[in-house]
Amino acid sequence: MNAVDRQHAVSPDLHSDDHGELRAPRFDGPLSDSELDELINLLIETIRAGAKVAAVFACRASCQNKRGMYLDIQADASKAIQTLSRLLKARGVEPSDATNGFFDRAMELPERADRIAFFLRGQSWLLATLREALPHLQDAEISTAFTDCIEQVERNRERAQSYMNGL
């Protein structure tokens, strides 16, 4: 992480550019324990927001196929949250239960397509962050968890993108 990211790794506003677009943090070496803990908590918060968005969309879905897609996304996100939370607890850190406002911002968007586009941007940020962090991890178990999260995020982005293409 650069110096600013090291001081405020969990602040969602630091991961946006001047236009409000999400940007992945940059890492410049192995992550310290506190940096890793903050990053994992940020990932948990972001994944939780995506899971909550998927749950709302599942409830509002007009057909069974869409509902099933959203429930699959939510199930993947729940698994990732459980894994990352377990890793944090093993490190002696209590996992965050926040969503950093990502869920609220998604729900404030007026059109369903806008919400899905926002969800896709969040998934892209999550994927970029996981990929950026992966080479800087020292722990094999955490690296495996990040790799699994990458696969889940890619799968969920594809699901949401295919739905978006059908609108």
Phi, psi and omega in degrees: 000151174279176187301318180293314180297325179297323182283332188220049187299331184267000180282119181294334182291334179285350181254027176233148176272188182297342181259008179084002179283140179292143174225141180286144175293157176252140180243141184240024178163184179302142180280136174289168178301315182292322177296317180295317178299316179296319180295314180299319178295320176298318178297316178301314181298318181291316179295320178299318178300315178298321178295320179292320177298315180298321180296317178296315180298324178297318179295327183267355185297139183271346179222159184297323181297315178294317179301315179298320179298313181295322179292325175296317178298315180297319180296317177300315181296319180298320177298316180296317179298316179299315180297310182295323178295318178298319179296317179296315180299321178296335178270002179082021182242135178280125179294145178291150173247014182273172172234007179053026177080356181298319180296313180300318179296321179295319183287337179285341181292137190286326186251145179303319180297324177296320180294319180292320177298320177297316177301316179296321176297319177297320178294323177295318177298315181299314179298314179297320180294314179299315180295321179294321183283329189310312182290350183259006181270140181259342186260125183296322180294319178291320177300317178297317179298318179295319178297317177298319178298320178302314180297318180294317181295318178300316180297317181289325175297317179298318179299310182293321179296320179295323176293315181301319180296333181275353181287000000 
